[in-house]
């Protein structure tokens, strides 16, 4: 995967977590990978 796509996914995940007031834990980062 390209770095740009992964960064975009992480950015979206951070936005979602921010909206839900949930911390983006390392475990969830592993799931996104």
C-alpha positions as CSV (number, residue, x, y, z in Angstrom):
1,X,0.0,0.0,0.0
2,X,1.2,3.5,-0.6
3,X,2.0,5.8,2.3
4,X,-0.5,8.3,1.1
5,X,-3.4,5.9,1.4
6,X,-2.4,4.6,4.8
7,X,-2.0,8.2,6.1
8,X,-5.5,9.0,4.8
9,X,-6.9,6.0,6.5
10,X,-5.2,6.9,9.8
11,X,-6.5,10.5,9.4
12,X,-10.0,9.3,8.9
13,X,-9.7,6.9,11.9
14,X,-8.4,9.8,14.0
15,X,-11.4,11.9,13.0
16,X,-13.9,9.2,13.8
17,X,-12.2,8.5,17.2
18,X,-12.3,12.2,17.9
19,X,-16.0,12.4,17.1
20,X,-16.7,9.4,19.3
21,X,-14.3,10.7,22.0
22,X,-12.4,7.4,21.8
23,X,-8.6,7.1,21.9
24,X,-7.0,5.5,18.9
25,X,-5.3,2.6,20.6
26,X,-2.3,0.7,19.1
27,X,-4.5,-2.4,18.9
28,X,-7.0,-0.6,16.6
29,X,-4.0,0.7,14.5
30,X,-3.0,-3.0,14.1
31,X,-6.5,-3.8,12.9
32,X,-6.4,-1.0,10.3
33,X,-3.2,-2.5,9.0
